[in-house]
Amino acid sequence: MRGCDLDLWGSLSPSGDKLPQGQTTPGTNYPRGQEVHEYLLSSECLRTQPELFFDYYRKNLDARKAEPNAAHFKLAEMEKSGRLEGVITQNIDGLHQKAGSRNVQGGKRPLG
């Protein structure tokens, strides 16, 4: 059996590797002790302030507009150079393929 290396990379969101922290919308009150992004993605926000909910979603989480980031390109480069045989992902955004990875397993239902 041939030996192999396994690299594990953390989850990256399409909005730039992490959810925005501490962003606020003027005139909006968030429940005490709750992170801003946690509230903006809550059922309470969807129910009481749907425009705010969907505005936040479109700006930060809509993967259909996402572009590959440096990590996607690095993995594709490693695959091309033979240092990596492929990528196993749970993502369905198609960003690994868009960055140039050819052997991508998992994430079979691309968005949009």
C-alpha positions as YAML, in Angstrom:
chain: A
units: angstrom
residues:
- id: 1
  name: MET
  ca: [0.00, 0.00, 0.00]
- id: 2
  name: ARG
  ca: [1.33, 3.42, -0.93]
- id: 3
  name: GLY
  ca: [1.77, 5.94, 1.89]
- id: 4
  name: CYS
  ca: [0.05, 9.29, 1.78]
- id: 5
  name: ASP
  ca: [-0.12, 12.60, 3.56]
- id: 6
  name: LEU
  ca: [-3.41, 13.99, 4.78]
- id: 7
  name: ASP
  ca: [-3.80, 17.72, 5.22]
- id: 8
  name: LEU
  ca: [-6.85, 18.99, 7.08]
- id: 9
  name: TRP
  ca: [-7.93, 22.56, 6.45]
- id: 10
  name: GLY
  ca: [-10.50, 24.51, 8.41]
- id: 11
  name: SER
  ca: [-13.85, 25.55, 7.04]
- id: 12
  name: LEU
  ca: [-13.78, 28.82, 5.10]
- id: 13
  name: SER
  ca: [-16.84, 30.86, 4.31]
- id: 14
  name: PRO
  ca: [-17.30, 32.52, 0.93]
- id: 15
  name: SER
  ca: [-17.33, 35.95, 2.53]
- id: 16
  name: GLY
  ca: [-13.58, 35.96, 3.11]
- id: 17
  name: ASP
  ca: [-12.62, 33.20, 5.53]
- id: 18
  name: LYS
  ca: [-14.76, 34.22, 8.47]
- id: 19
  name: LEU
  ca: [-18.04, 35.84, 9.29]
- id: 20
  name: PRO
  ca: [-17.80, 39.58, 9.84]
- id: 21
  name: GLN
  ca: [-17.48, 40.43, 13.51]
- id: 22
  name: GLY
  ca: [-18.87, 43.49, 15.22]
- id: 23
  name: GLN
  ca: [-20.66, 44.97, 12.24]
- id: 24
  name: THR
  ca: [-23.80, 46.80, 13.19]
- id: 25
  name: THR
  ca: [-26.67, 48.37, 11.36]
- id: 26
  name: PRO
  ca: [-27.70, 51.82, 12.65]
- id: 27
  name: GLY
  ca: [-30.99, 51.72, 14.52]
- id: 28
  name: THR
  ca: [-30.87, 47.97, 15.08]
- id: 29
  name: ASN
  ca: [-31.01, 46.53, 18.58]
- id: 30
  name: TYR
  ca: [-29.53, 43.07, 19.09]
- id: 31
  name: PRO
  ca: [-30.43, 40.78, 22.00]
- id: 32
  name: ARG
  ca: [-27.98, 41.18, 24.89]
- id: 33
  name: GLY
  ca: [-25.11, 38.71, 24.81]
- id: 34
  name: GLN
  ca: [-25.75, 37.64, 21.24]
- id: 35
  name: GLU
  ca: [-23.15, 38.12, 18.52]
- id: 36
  name: VAL
  ca: [-24.30, 40.40, 15.72]
- id: 37
  name: HIS
  ca: [-23.97, 37.75, 13.00]
- id: 38
  name: GLU
  ca: [-25.71, 35.20, 15.23]
- id: 39
  name: TYR
  ca: [-28.72, 37.49, 15.53]
- id: 40
  name: LEU
  ca: [-28.71, 38.42, 11.84]
- id: 41
  name: LEU
  ca: [-29.00, 34.73, 10.91]
- id: 42
  name: SER
  ca: [-31.57, 33.85, 13.56]
- id: 43
  name: SER
  ca: [-35.20, 32.91, 13.05]
- id: 44
  name: GLU
  ca: [-36.10, 35.91, 15.22]
- id: 45
  name: CYS
  ca: [-34.40, 38.31, 12.79]
- id: 46
  name: LEU
  ca: [-36.00, 36.52, 9.81]
- id: 47
  name: ARG
  ca: [-39.43, 36.82, 11.44]
- id: 48
  name: THR
  ca: [-39.17, 40.38, 12.72]
- id: 49
  name: GLN
  ca: [-36.74, 42.03, 10.27]
- id: 50
  name: PRO
  ca: [-36.75, 39.99, 7.05]
- id: 51
  name: GLU
  ca: [-35.14, 42.75, 4.95]
- id: 52
  name: LEU
  ca: [-32.19, 42.92, 7.36]
- id: 53
  name: PHE
  ca: [-31.89, 39.12, 7.43]
- id: 54
  name: PHE
  ca: [-31.84, 38.76, 3.63]
- id: 55
  name: ASP
  ca: [-29.58, 41.77, 3.13]
- id: 56
  name: TYR
  ca: [-27.00, 40.24, 5.49]
- id: 57
  name: TYR
  ca: [-27.35, 36.84, 3.82]
- id: 58
  name: ARG
  ca: [-26.88, 38.25, 0.31]
- id: 59
  name: LYS
  ca: [-23.83, 40.30, 1.30]
- id: 60
  name: ASN
  ca: [-22.08, 37.64, 3.37]
- id: 61
  name: LEU
  ca: [-23.24, 34.10, 2.71]
- id: 62
  name: ASP
  ca: [-24.60, 33.75, -0.82]
- id: 63
  name: ALA
  ca: [-22.08, 31.27, -2.23]
- id: 64
  name: ARG
  ca: [-23.35, 31.70, -5.80]
- id: 65
  name: LYS
  ca: [-21.30, 34.91, -6.02]
- id: 66
  name: ALA
  ca: [-18.27, 33.55, -4.19]
- id: 67
  name: GLU
  ca: [-14.82, 33.36, -5.71]
- id: 68
  name: PRO
  ca: [-12.02, 31.01, -4.66]
- id: 69
  name: ASN
  ca: [-9.68, 32.36, -2.00]
- id: 70
  name: ALA
  ca: [-5.96, 31.80, -1.43]
- id: 71
  name: ALA
  ca: [-6.53, 28.42, 0.25]
- id: 72
  name: HIS
  ca: [-8.51, 27.09, -2.74]
- id: 73
  name: PHE
  ca: [-5.75, 28.20, -5.14]
- id: 74
  name: LYS
  ca: [-3.01, 26.76, -2.91]
- id: 75
  name: LEU
  ca: [-4.71, 23.35, -2.83]
- id: 76
  name: ALA
  ca: [-5.08, 23.42, -6.64]
- id: 77
  name: GLU
  ca: [-1.39, 24.35, -6.97]
- id: 78
  name: MET
  ca: [-0.39, 21.50, -4.64]
- id: 79
  name: GLU
  ca: [-2.48, 19.06, -6.68]
- id: 80
  name: LYS
  ca: [-0.97, 20.28, -9.96]
- id: 81
  name: SER
  ca: [2.59, 19.92, -8.59]
- id: 82
  name: GLY
  ca: [1.90, 16.39, -7.35]
- id: 83
  name: ARG
  ca: [2.16, 17.26, -3.66]
- id: 84
  name: LEU
  ca: [-1.56, 16.55, -3.20]
- id: 85
  name: GLU
  ca: [-3.62, 13.87, -4.91]
- id: 86
  name: GLY
  ca: [-6.94, 15.59, -4.48]
- id: 87
  name: VAL
  ca: [-9.41, 17.36, -2.21]
- id: 88
  name: ILE
  ca: [-12.19, 15.85, -0.10]
- id: 89
  name: THR
  ca: [-14.80, 18.44, 0.76]
- id: 90
  name: GLN
  ca: [-18.31, 18.82, 2.09]
- id: 91
  name: ASN
  ca: [-18.68, 22.11, 0.21]
- id: 92
  name: ILE
  ca: [-21.14, 22.42, -2.65]
- id: 93
  name: ASP
  ca: [-19.97, 25.82, -3.85]
- id: 94
  name: GLY
  ca: [-17.66, 24.53, -6.61]
- id: 95
  name: LEU
  ca: [-14.83, 26.82, -5.48]
- id: 96
  name: HIS
  ca: [-12.20, 24.05, -5.43]
- id: 97
  name: GLN
  ca: [-12.95, 23.25, -9.07]
- id: 98
  name: LYS
  ca: [-13.08, 26.93, -10.00]
- id: 99
  name: ALA
  ca: [-9.60, 27.37, -8.49]
- id: 100
  name: GLY
  ca: [-8.27, 24.54, -10.64]
- id: 101
  name: SER
  ca: [-8.50, 21.38, -8.53]
- id: 102
  name: ARG
  ca: [-9.33, 18.39, -10.73]
- id: 103
  name: ASN
  ca: [-9.72, 15.53, -8.24]
- id: 104
  name: VAL
  ca: [-12.44, 16.80, -5.91]
- id: 105
  name: GLN
  ca: [-14.48, 14.29, -3.92]
- id: 106
  name: GLY
  ca: [-17.71, 15.17, -2.09]
- id: 107
  name: GLY
  ca: [-19.81, 18.26, -2.55]
- id: 108
  name: LYS
  ca: [-21.59, 16.89, -5.61]
- id: 109
  name: ARG
  ca: [-24.45, 19.41, -5.84]
- id: 110
  name: PRO
  ca: [-23.01, 22.77, -6.93]
- id: 111
  name: LEU
  ca: [-25.09, 25.84, -6.12]
- id: 112
  name: GLY
  ca: [-26.72, 28.14, -8.61]
...
